[in-house]
Amino acid sequence: MRIIEVESYKEMSRLAARMIGGQVALKPNCVLGLATGSSPIGTYEELAADYQAGILDFSQVRTVNLDEYCGLTPDNPQSYRYFMDLHLFGKVNVDKANTHLPNGAAPDMQAECARYEALVESLGWPDLQLLGIGHNGHIGFNEPAEDFPTCVHTVQLAQSTIQANSRLFDRVEDVPTQAVTMGIGAIMKAKRVLLIAGPDKKEIVEKAFRGPVTPQVPASILQLHRDATVIFAKKDA
Ligand code: F6R
């Protein structure tokens, strides 16, 4: 595992976008595993700028996102589908039909988990999986637990995750308490993993990547991935 420390969020975003852009250039029909949240917004801005500048072509790229809130329809501005359309898909020439997220509003969540697992497998496990990290060490919405969940599953969000994510909602009560997420299995099957973390994640980055591998710190499993890179930004700006 490589841990790269950079000075700023801007630098982290540029470097991450360069790695993702390199993947797209190398294999135009690659499968990109994508994340939402504050961490990748700058990366998506950089990718969109590279597309606008004619440097990148997403026309054949397929994407699979890690997770989605339960109970939110895709047109809900708090949904991760809405986030992805806003920050990336609407700004590049990816074919929307090739962009995939779990359906958090599916009537039968068990069937939805099975559908999404089969879909990701049929596309081929991601060539590159982009990740953020929660303050409690979650990746996707794999929260600290007794074991590492392998498959797509629904999860009860940790109170600390609900609090952290409430910054994007009017009231903490509006944050969904459940989500559907790819398991650790799919993340570990990605050919390459790229995790980005800002300065507020200093403590958990240390714990996850320099401490013991344990399901109590889900991201720590990445120490065992054959090609994992962490980019840690020392400052916000
Ligand atoms: C989101 C996701 C989460 C976030 C994590 C960090 O799709 O999978 O694991 O990456 O909660 O979120 P930010 O980047 O907002 O600090």
Boltz pocket constraint, residues with backbone or C-beta under 6 A from the ligand:
constraints:
  - pocket:
      binder: B
      contacts: [[A, 34], [A, 35], [A, 36], [A, 37], [A, 38], [A, 39], [A, 40], [A, 66], [A, 67], [A, 131], [A, 132], [A, 133], [A, 134], [A, 138], [A, 139], [A, 140], [A, 141]]
      max_distance: 6.0
